[in-house]
Amino acid sequence: MDKKSADAHKATHFLHNLDESVFRHPKSILGIILAITLFFAYQIPSVKMYSDFADLLPQSHPYIELHNEIKSSFGGANVIIVGVEVEEGDIFSNEALAKIHRMTLAVDSLPGINHNLVSSVTHRNSRKVWMTPEGNVNSKSYYDPQGGEMDAAALEKLRGDVTADPRVYGPLVSPDMKMALIKAQLNEGQLDYEKTFDEIQKMRADEAVAGIKIHVTGQPMLVGWAYQYLDQIIEIFLFTALIMIALLIFYFRKAYGVLIPLGAVIVSSIWGIGIISLFGYNLDPLGLVIPFLISARAMSHGIQIVERYYLELNDHADHHLAARTTFESLFRPGSLGVVSDAIGLLLIAIGSIPLNTKLAHYASLWALTIIITVLLAVPLL
């Protein structure tokens, strides 16, 4: 018991000395915080916001390891499938086949496409194969874009050839012959989801006509829609910030109560994004909710400190004493709360998905910065 009491006394004495040291040199400490903030702000332009498909897969899983080994030969999981559906008749008309061919070329021109893994009924790799009486194997493409328009007999022969080929009839042409698929693979590591999505949407707009429906699916489209709504996500964040500012003005009705918590959140955000840059990570739109939550936590701590400061001013006319009393009262419990938040965020790294691991690393450190940027800086300010 005596040893425990002595250790507790040493800890208490250390924390008391910390309080005195902090308020003995407030300008110096704030100057250091400002310098670090400027350093992190300098790093922010190098942070990129994009989704990396590999970050969504558990890289240590045997299935994914096998996938990584064979994807260069047999294709990866970044598949784009375009469906061209005719409402009347079937796809075996000159207009429909020409449209499928144009769209196949457009898909083959997408950024990051694996040209060897593009397939459709009009693609050069879709070929009729037969054996000659001499025993030779011949082949030719089902569709010849340079051959001009086909008459009814030629279209009927093409329909029969496609129906006889199980590699095309079913996988690329629907059993009712009203839809043809264009399949393509993207090279992982060379992906620009936003540009790919924009090119596909442009292709759909250019080829849109009455009587033909164009369907597109695949992982690039899913991520592309996330990018499509990124502006709205930012708008929601800005509206949320305006609402918070309005609530601060309504609640405190003083400049300190509005500007200091906001300043603390801005500084904390600069530190957090700077940490992402130092790690060399990308900021994934799919994980933006976590930075928002950390910023909200920083705001709540800042409001709590300012509110306590005003309460202390009711008992102490000296605002320096009120600020120091606030620091002594809230720094230790606030730090404990921040550390527990950071540990909780770090536990996300237990998962094997790289997106979670990256998120856990920078988010836990971002949360820890609240101790300096909010719990320490706000009382000094």
Backbone hydrogen bonds, N-H to C=O, Kabsch-Sander energy under -0.5 kcal/mol:
donor,donor_aa,acceptor,acceptor_aa,energy
5,S,1,M,-2.5
6,A,2,D,-2.4
7,D,3,K,-2.4
8,A,4,K,-2.5
9,H,5,S,-2.2
10,K,6,A,-2.2
11,A,7,D,-2.4
12,T,8,A,-2.4
13,H,9,H,-2.6
14,F,10,K,-2.6
15,L,11,A,-2.5
16,H,12,T,-2.3
17,N,13,H,-2.3
18,L,14,F,-2.1
19,D,15,L,-2.3
20,E,16,H,-2.1
21,S,17,N,-2.7
22,V,18,L,-2.6
23,F,19,D,-1.9
24,R,20,E,-0.8
25,H,21,S,-1.1
29,I,25,H,-2.0
30,L,26,P,-2.6
31,G,27,K,-2.2
32,I,28,S,-2.1
33,I,29,I,-2.4
34,L,30,L,-2.3
35,A,31,G,-2.3
36,I,32,I,-2.5
37,T,33,I,-2.3
38,L,34,L,-2.4
39,F,35,A,-2.1
40,F,36,I,-2.6
41,A,37,T,-2.6
42,Y,38,L,-1.7
43,Q,39,F,-0.8
43,Q,40,F,-0.8
44,I,40,F,-0.9
44,I,41,A,-0.5
46,S,43,Q,-1.4
47,V,44,I,-2.2
50,Y,48,K,-0.7
50,Y,283,L,-0.6
53,F,51,S,-0.6
55,D,52,D,-1.4
56,L,53,F,-1.7
57,L,54,A,-1.3
59,Q,57,L,-1.2
59,Q,352,S,-0.7
61,H,58,P,-1.8
65,E,61,H,-2.5
66,L,62,P,-2.3
67,H,63,Y,-2.4
68,N,64,I,-2.6
69,E,65,E,-1.3
70,I,66,L,-1.9
71,K,67,H,-1.5
73,S,70,I,-1.0
74,F,70,I,-3.1
75,G,71,K,-1.6
79,V,77,A,-1.7
80,I,184,A,-2.5
81,I,217,T,-2.3
82,V,182,I,-2.7
83,G,81,I,-0.5
83,G,215,H,-3.5
84,V,82,V,-0.5
84,V,180,A,-2.8
85,E,83,G,-0.6
85,E,213,K,-3.0
86,V,178,K,-2.7
87,E,211,G,-2.6
91,I,177,M,-2.3
93,S,91,I,-2.2
97,L,93,S,-2.7
98,A,94,N,-2.1
99,K,95,E,-2.1
100,I,96,A,-2.6
101,H,97,L,-2.4
102,R,98,A,-2.6
103,M,99,K,-2.6
104,T,100,I,-2.1
105,L,101,H,-2.3
106,A,102,R,-2.1
107,V,103,M,-2.5
108,D,104,T,-2.4
109,S,105,L,-0.8
109,S,106,A,-0.5
110,L,107,V,-1.6
113,I,110,L,-1.5
114,N,185,Q,-3.1
115,H,113,I,-1.0
117,L,114,N,-1.9
118,V,115,H,-0.8
119,S,183,K,-2.6
123,H,120,S,-1.0
126,S,123,H,-1.6
127,R,125,N,-1.0
128,K,140,K,-3.3
130,W,138,N,-2.3
132,T,136,N,-3.0
135,G,132,T,-2.1
138,N,130,W,-3.0
138,N,136,N,-0.6
140,K,128,K,-1.7
142,Y,126,S,-1.8
147,G,144,D,-1.6
155,L,151,D,-2.3
156,E,152,A,-2.2
157,K,153,A,-2.2
158,L,154,A,-2.4
159,R,155,L,-2.3
160,G,156,E,-2.1
161,D,157,K,-2.6
162,V,158,L,-2.4
163,T,159,R,-2.2
164,A,160,G,-1.4
165,D,162,V,-1.3
168,V,165,D,-1.4
169,Y,162,V,-0.6
169,Y,165,D,-3.0
170,G,168,V,-0.8
170,G,173,V,-2.5
172,L,168,V,-2.4
173,V,168,V,-1.9
174,S,179,M,-2.7
177,M,174,S,-1.9
180,A,84,V,-2.0
181,L,172,L,-2.8
182,I,82,V,-2.7
183,K,119,S,-2.6
183,K,181,L,-0.5
184,A,80,I,-1.9
186,L,78,N,-2.1
187,N,112,G,-3.4
188,E,186,L,-0.6
190,Q,187,N,-1.7
196,T,192,D,-2.9
197,F,193,Y,-2.8
198,D,194,E,-2.3
199,E,195,K,-2.4
200,I,196,T,-2.2
201,Q,197,F,-2.5
202,K,198,D,-2.1
203,M,199,E,-2.3
204,R,200,I,-2.4
205,A,201,Q,-2.1
206,D,202,K,-2.6
207,E,203,M,-2.1
208,A,204,R,-0.6
208,A,205,A,-0.6
209,V,212,I,-0.5
212,I,209,V,-1.3
213,K,85,E,-3.0
215,H,83,G,-2.9
215,H,213,K,-0.5
217,T,81,I,-2.1
219,Q,79,V,-0.5
221,M,218,G,-0.6
222,L,218,G,-1.8
223,V,219,Q,-2.4
224,G,220,P,-2.1
225,W,221,M,-2.2
226,A,222,L,-1.3
227,Y,223,V,-2.0
228,Q,224,G,-2.2
229,Y,225,W,-1.5
230,L,227,Y,-1.6
233,I,229,Y,-2.1
234,I,230,L,-2.3
235,E,231,D,-2.3
236,I,232,Q,-2.5
237,F,233,I,-2.1
238,L,234,I,-2.6
239,F,235,E,-2.8
240,T,236,I,-2.4
241,A,237,F,-2.3
242,L,238,L,-2.4
243,I,239,F,-2.3
244,M,240,T,-2.4
245,I,241,A,-2.5
246,A,242,L,-2.5
247,L,243,I,-2.4
248,L,244,M,-2.4
249,I,245,I,-2.6
250,F,246,A,-2.5
251,Y,247,L,-2.4
252,F,248,L,-2.9
253,R,248,L,-0.9
253,R,249,I,-0.7
258,V,254,K,-1.0
258,V,255,A,-0.7
259,L,255,A,-3.1
260,I,256,Y,-1.4
262,L,258,V,-1.4
263,G,259,L,-2.9
264,A,260,I,-2.4
265,V,261,P,-2.1
266,I,262,L,-2.4
267,V,263,G,-2.5
268,S,264,A,-2.6
269,S,265,V,-2.5
270,I,266,I,-2.2
271,W,267,V,-2.3
272,G,268,S,-2.4
273,I,269,S,-2.7
274,G,270,I,-2.2
275,I,271,W,-2.1
276,I,272,G,-1.7
277,S,273,I,-1.9
278,L,274,G,-2.2
279,F,275,I,-2.0
280,G,276,I,-0.9
280,G,277,S,-0.6
281,Y,276,I,-1.9
283,L,48,K,-3.0
284,D,282,N,-0.8
287,G,284,D,-2.0
288,L,285,P,-1.2
290,I,287,G,-1.2
292,F,288,L,-1.6
293,L,289,V,-2.1
294,I,290,I,-2.4
295,S,291,P,-2.4
296,A,292,F,-2.1
297,R,293,L,-2.1
298,A,294,I,-2.3
299,M,295,S,-2.4
300,S,296,A,-2.3
301,H,297,R,-2.2
302,G,298,A,-2.3
303,I,299,M,-2.5
304,Q,300,S,-2.2
305,I,301,H,-2.2
306,V,302,G,-2.3
307,E,303,I,-2.7
308,R,304,Q,-2.2
309,Y,305,I,-2.2
310,Y,306,V,-2.1
311,L,307,E,-1.7
312,E,308,R,-2.4
313,L,309,Y,-1.9
314,N,310,Y,-0.9
314,N,311,L,-0.6
315,D,311,L,-0.5
315,D,312,E,-1.2
316,H,312,E,-2.3
319,H,317,A,-0.7
322,A,318,D,-2.0
323,A,319,H,-2.3
324,R,320,H,-2.2
325,T,321,L,-2.7
326,T,322,A,-2.1
327,F,323,A,-2.3
328,E,324,R,-2.7
329,S,325,T,-1.9
330,L,326,T,-2.3
331,F,327,F,-2.5
334,G,330,L,-2.2
335,S,331,F,-2.5
336,L,332,R,-2.2
337,G,333,P,-2.1
338,V,334,G,-2.4
339,V,335,S,-2.8
340,S,336,L,-2.2
341,D,337,G,-2.0
342,A,338,V,-2.6
343,I,339,V,-2.5
344,G,340,S,-2.1
345,L,341,D,-2.3
346,L,342,A,-2.3
347,L,343,I,-1.5
348,I,345,L,-1.3
349,A,346,L,-1.8
350,I,347,L,-1.8
351,G,348,I,-1.5
355,L,55,D,-2.6
356,N,353,I,-0.8
357,T,353,I,-1.8
358,K,354,P,-2.9
359,L,355,L,-2.1
360,A,356,N,-2.6
361,H,357,T,-2.1
362,Y,358,K,-2.3
363,A,359,L,-2.3
364,S,360,A,-1.8
365,L,361,H,-1.4
366,W,362,Y,-2.4
367,A,363,A,-2.5
368,L,364,S,-1.9
369,T,365,L,-1.6
370,I,367,A,-1.4
371,I,368,L,-1.7
372,I,369,T,-0.7
373,T,369,T,-3.1
374,V,370,I,-2.0
375,L,370,I,-2.2
376,L,371,I,-0.9
377,A,372,I,-1.6
378,V,374,V,-1.8
380,L,376,L,-1.3
381,L,377,A,-2.6
